[in-house]
């Protein structure tokens, strides 16, 4: 079965999708967690009829995508043992855990070296690594917020207060009080992906919901946001 690529405009939102022909007599449409849209349609269906079908489902597609957008995939728990790989700003490092004179974490030569005063245990290693991530996240997130806000402020978007916490299912969130929260795990992603999440939350100051005007703002402030969004999920643990 051959997949064909096409796209339509729903308001100011561009919806890209793939479609294929099948023996079924009815059309079907699905949205997947990676935000892809897949259409199946009977043989010999005119392309304009397919486009009209997708266009009529535009509101549903956008709502479905927003349910997946900025959500993290579920992954097996980490062990926090020597040899396990962890990421920092998009690069992959191996853990090296050893006993020493102080509790510390150092990033060097492809390793995250965790030193503990007591006998090395996974719980102690995890606590030290999370503390190290949090320390660096505070600096990096503040830097990226200033970078993104320099573009957003011309639209009247204020510089918000940022909270950092470990979130189970989302990269970021926006509160009605005007604060944004960023997932600590985002420090594992490249800066361009951090920028996407920050810009996404900044746009919520103007548009609370993921409608055409919201995505129009994202396109205006970050024309390549889709590429950054697609890249983001590669940098989970």
C-alpha positions as CSV (number, residue, x, y, z in Angstrom):
1,X,0.0,0.0,0.0
2,X,1.6,3.3,-1.1
3,X,1.4,6.4,1.1
4,X,1.0,9.7,-0.7
5,X,1.7,13.0,0.9
6,X,-0.4,16.1,0.7
7,X,-1.4,19.1,2.8
8,X,-4.3,21.5,3.2
9,X,-4.9,24.8,4.9
10,X,-7.5,24.9,7.7
11,X,-7.9,28.6,8.4
12,X,-4.3,29.7,9.0
13,X,-3.1,26.2,10.0
14,X,-1.3,24.0,7.6
15,X,-2.3,20.3,8.0
16,X,0.1,17.9,6.4
17,X,-1.1,14.3,6.0
18,X,-0.4,11.0,4.2
19,X,-3.2,9.1,2.4
20,X,-3.5,5.7,0.9
21,X,-6.1,3.8,-1.1
22,X,-7.8,0.7,0.2
23,X,-10.7,-1.7,-0.7
24,X,-12.9,-0.2,2.0
25,X,-15.9,1.8,0.9
26,X,-15.5,4.5,3.6
27,X,-12.8,6.9,4.4
28,X,-10.9,6.8,7.7
29,X,-8.6,9.3,9.4
30,X,-6.2,8.9,12.4
31,X,-3.9,11.2,14.3
32,X,-0.9,9.6,16.0
33,X,1.2,10.7,19.0
34,X,4.0,12.0,16.7
35,X,1.2,14.4,15.4
36,X,1.1,12.7,12.0
37,X,-2.2,12.5,10.2
38,X,-3.1,9.4,8.1
39,X,-6.0,9.0,5.8
40,X,-7.3,5.9,4.1
41,X,-9.8,6.2,1.2
42,X,-11.5,4.0,-1.4
43,X,-9.7,3.5,-4.7
44,X,-10.0,6.2,-7.4
45,X,-11.1,8.9,-4.9
46,X,-10.5,12.3,-6.4
47,X,-7.8,14.2,-4.6
48,X,-10.1,17.2,-4.1
49,X,-12.5,15.0,-2.3
50,X,-9.8,13.8,0.0
51,X,-8.7,17.3,0.7
52,X,-12.3,18.3,1.4
53,X,-12.6,15.4,3.8
54,X,-9.4,16.4,5.7
55,X,-10.5,20.1,5.7
56,X,-13.9,19.2,7.2
57,X,-12.1,17.3,10.0
58,X,-9.7,20.1,10.6
59,X,-11.0,21.1,14.0
60,X,-10.9,17.6,15.2
61,X,-7.4,17.1,13.9
62,X,-6.0,20.2,15.6
63,X,-7.7,19.2,18.9
64,X,-6.3,15.7,18.6
65,X,-2.8,17.0,17.9
66,X,-2.9,19.3,20.9
67,X,-3.7,16.4,23.2
68,X,-0.4,14.8,22.1
69,X,1.7,18.0,21.7
70,X,4.2,18.6,24.5
71,X,3.4,15.2,26.1
72,X,6.2,12.9,26.9
73,X,6.2,9.2,25.9
74,X,6.1,6.6,28.6
75,X,9.5,5.0,29.2
76,X,10.9,2.3,31.4
77,X,12.4,3.6,34.7
78,X,16.1,4.4,34.9
79,X,18.5,2.3,37.0
80,X,21.2,4.9,37.8
81,X,24.0,2.5,37.6
82,X,27.5,2.8,36.0
83,X,27.4,2.3,32.2
84,X,23.8,3.6,31.8
85,X,23.4,6.5,29.3
86,X,21.9,9.8,30.2
87,X,21.6,13.0,28.2
88,X,22.5,16.6,28.8
89,X,21.7,19.3,26.2
90,X,21.2,16.7,23.5
91,X,24.4,14.9,24.0
92,X,24.6,11.4,25.4
93,X,26.8,10.5,28.4
94,X,27.6,7.4,30.3
95,X,27.2,7.3,34.1
96,X,30.3,6.5,36.1
97,X,29.6,6.1,39.8
98,X,32.3,5.8,42.3
99,X,33.1,6.4,46.0
100,X,35.2,9.5,46.9
101,X,35.9,12.3,49.3
102,X,32.8,14.4,48.4
103,X,29.4,14.2,46.8
104,X,29.7,15.6,43.3
105,X,28.7,15.3,39.6
106,X,31.1,16.3,36.8
107,X,30.5,16.2,33.1
108,X,33.7,15.3,31.3
109,X,35.0,13.3,28.3
110,X,31.7,11.6,27.5
111,X,30.9,10.7,31.1
112,X,28.7,12.0,33.9
113,X,31.0,11.2,36.8
114,X,29.1,10.8,40.1
115,X,31.1,10.7,43.3
116,X,29.5,9.7,46.6
117,X,31.0,9.8,50.1
118,X,29.1,6.7,51.1
119,X,29.1,3.4,49.3
120,X,27.7,4.1,45.8
121,X,24.0,3.4,45.6
122,X,21.4,4.1,42.9
123,X,19.3,6.2,45.2
124,X,22.2,8.5,46.1
125,X,23.4,8.7,42.5
126,X,19.9,9.7,41.3
127,X,19.6,12.4,44.0
128,X,23.0,13.9,43.1
129,X,22.3,13.8,39.4
130,X,18.8,15.4,39.7
131,X,20.4,18.1,41.9
132,X,23.0,18.7,39.2
133,X,20.4,18.8,36.4
134,X,18.3,21.3,38.4
135,X,21.3,23.6,39.0
136,X,22.2,23.7,35.3
137,X,18.5,23.9,34.2
138,X,18.1,27.1,36.2
139,X,20.9,28.7,34.2
140,X,20.2,27.3,30.8
141,X,16.4,27.9,31.0
142,X,16.9,31.5,32.0
143,X,19.3,32.1,29.1
144,X,16.9,30.5,26.6
145,X,13.9,32.5,28.0
146,X,15.8,35.7,27.4
147,X,16.6,34.6,23.9
148,X,13.0,33.7,23.1
149,X,11.4,36.7,24.8
150,X,13.6,39.0,22.8
151,X,11.5,37.9,19.8
152,X,8.1,37.6,21.6
153,X,8.2,41.0,23.4
154,X,7.4,42.9,20.2
155,X,4.0,41.3,20.3
156,X,3.4,42.6,23.8
157,X,4.2,39.3,25.5
158,X,5.6,39.9,29.0
159,X,8.7,38.3,30.5
160,X,7.2,35.6,32.8
161,X,8.3,34.0,36.0
162,X,9.5,30.4,35.3
163,X,9.1,27.4,37.6
164,X,11.2,24.3,37.1
165,X,9.9,20.9,38.3
166,X,10.0,17.3,37.3
167,X,6.8,16.6,35.4
168,X,5.5,13.1,34.6
169,X,3.7,13.7,31.2
170,X,4.4,17.2,29.9
171,X,7.4,19.3,28.7
172,X,5.9,22.6,29.9
173,X,2.7,24.3,31.0
174,X,1.1,27.8,31.2
175,X,-1.0,29.0,34.2
176,X,-3.7,31.6,34.1
177,X,-1.6,33.6,36.6
178,X,1.0,34.2,33.8
179,X,3.6,31.8,35.0
180,X,5.2,29.1,32.9
181,X,6.5,25.8,34.2
182,X,9.3,23.8,32.5
183,X,10.0,20.2,33.0
184,X,13.4,19.5,34.5
185,X,13.9,16.7,32.0
186,X,14.0,19.3,29.3
187,X,17.6,20.0,30.2
188,X,18.4,16.7,28.4
189,X,17.3,18.2,25.1
190,X,19.2,20.5,22.7
191,X,18.8,24.2,23.2
192,X,16.7,24.5,20.0
193,X,14.2,22.1,21.5
194,X,14.2,24.0,24.8
195,X,13.4,27.1,22.7
196,X,10.4,25.4,21.1
197,X,8.8,24.6,24.5
198,X,9.5,28.1,25.9
199,X,8.1,29.8,22.8
200,X,5.1,27.5,22.9
201,X,4.3,28.6,26.4
202,X,5.0,32.3,25.7
203,X,2.4,32.2,22.9
204,X,-0.2,31.1,25.4
205,X,0.0,34.6,26.8
206,X,-1.8,35.7,23.6
207,X,-3.8,32.6,22.8
208,X,-4.9,30.2,25.6
209,X,-6.0,27.4,23.2
210,X,-4.2,25.5,20.4
211,X,-6.4,27.0,17.6
212,X,-5.4,28.5,14.2
213,X,-4.4,31.8,15.8
214,X,-2.1,30.1,18.3
215,X,-0.2,28.2,15.5
216,X,-0.2,31.3,13.5
217,X,1.7,33.0,16.4
218,X,4.1,30.1,16.6
219,X,4.8,30.3,12.8
220,X,5.4,34.1,13.1
221,X,7.8,33.8,16.0
222,X,9.4,30.4,15.1
223,X,8.9,29.5,11.5
224,X,10.7,26.2,11.9
225,X,8.8,25.2,15.1
226,X,7.6,21.9,13.6
227,X,11.2,20.6,13.0
228,X,12.1,21.5,16.6
229,X,8.9,19.9,17.9
230,X,9.6,16.7,15.9
231,X,13.1,16.5,17.2
232,X,12.2,17.0,20.9
233,X,11.0,13.5,21.7
234,X,14.3,12.0,20.6
235,X,15.9,13.6,23.7
236,X,13.8,12.0,26.5
237,X,15.8,9.7,28.8
